[in-house]
């Protein structure tokens, strides 16, 4: 009988591949069912049978691993867990707050920030574009960012900026 001759070796091989004794037993059972269904392949010399059984075990382990990886594990969101990705609405509100806050700056400060951060120019290029010295670009950038930071740090003032009167 197959289990008498190969059972221990099959279980050891399956356990080594899966790392789980319970899963190893299930795989050995499925292997024996397949051997019973395909008796013509499971007949022959003892080494041929064992090789066929081990091939079936290896294929079953691979199939189980592939089936597990097809669909990612779902995580239930609770109050304690954070969503994997922020809601799109949060990004829209953030961008609206930043644009409204930019409108509160003086035209000179806003022009420097737009040239440096939106257009990606260097301090020297911004100075040439705006016709001011590089030191003035640096100081206007510093004070403009400081004003934006202060405005966006205070939720009440930032929310007020969403109103059309801001």
N, C-alpha and C positions, 0 to 999 in steps of 0.2 A: 504494500500500500504506500502511496506517495507520502502521506504524513509521517509514517513510521520511518521511512528512509531519508526524507529531505526536510521534514517539518522544523526541526531545531535549527538547521542551517538557514532555511528560508526566513524564520522568525528573527534570527540574529542579523541576517543581511538587511531585512526590512527595517528593523529597529535602528540599525546603524545609519541607514539612509534617511529615515524620518525623524529620529531623535525622540519619538513618542511611542511608548509601548502599546498604547491602545490603537493608534493609527497603524502600527506595524501588524497587529493582529488582524485588523480589517483588510489590510493589503494581502496578507497571506491567505485569508479566507477567499478573497476575490480571485487570487491566483489559482487556488484549488478549484474554484468553480469554473474558471476558464480552462483549466487542465481537463476537467471532466467533460466540458463541452467539446474540447478539441483533443479527444483521446488519441487520434491518429498522430498528432505532433508530440504527445507526451509518452509515446511508446518508442523504445529503442534502448540503446545502451544507457547505463546509469549516468555517465558524464553528459550525454546528450540531453537527457531529461532535466538534469540539474541546471545545465546551461540555459535551456528553454525556460524553466521556472524562474531563474534569476533574471532573465531578460524581461519576462512578464512583470516581475516585481519592480524592476527598475523603470519600466514604462508606466506602470501604475503610479509610482511615486512622482514621476515627472508630470503625468496628467493631473494629479492632485495639486501640485505646485502651480501649474499653469492655470487651473481653475480658480485657485485662491487669488492669483494676481490679476485675473480678468477684471474684477470689480474691486475698487478700493474699499477699505473698511469705513463704514459710516460712523460719524461721531455725532452724538446728540448734543445740540446746543442747549446749555443751561445758563443760568445767571452767572455761574462760576467760570464757564468757558467763553472764550472770545471767538467771534466769527473768524474764519480763515481769511476772508477778504472783506475789506470795508465796503459798505454800501455805496453805490454810485451817487446817491443823493448827498452823502457827506462830502464827496469831492466837489460836487456842484456848489454846495453851500460854501465850502472853503474858498473856491475860486471866486465866487461872488463877493465874499468878505474881503478878499485880497484886492480885487479890482475896485471895490468901493473905497477901501482904505487908501489905495493909490490916488484916488480922486481927491482925497483930503490934503494931499501934499501940495506944496507950491509947484508951479510949472517947472522951475529949475531943478528941483529935487526929483520930480517925476521923470524929467527928460534924461537925467543921469542914470537913474535906475533902469529905464527902458533900454537905453543904449548899452549898458553893461550887462544886464541880466536877460533881457528879451532878445537883443540882437547879438549878444555874446562878444561884444568888443572889449578890448583891453582898455586900461586906464588911458594909455597914450592915444589910442584910436578915438576914444570918447572925447578926450580933450581936443583933438583935431576936429572932430565932427561938430562939437558944440562951440568951438572957438574960445575955450577957457584953458587955464593951466591944469596940469596933472594933479597938483596939490588941491586945487578947487574941486576936481572930480572926486578925489578921495574924501575930502571933508563933506561934500554934499552927499556922497554915498553913505558915509558913516551916519550923518544926522537923519537922512531919509530912512535908513533901516532902523535906526533907534526909534523914530516916530512910529513907523509901522509896527515894530515889536511892541511898543507901549500900547498902541491902539488895539492890536489883535490879542493882547494878553488880558485885556479887560473885557469879559463877555458882554457886559451891558453896553459899553461903547461900541463894540464890534457889531452887536445886533442892531444898534441904532443906525449904523451905516447902511444897513439894508433898506432903510426907509428912503424914499425918493428925495427927501429934504437934505440928506447928508451930503 
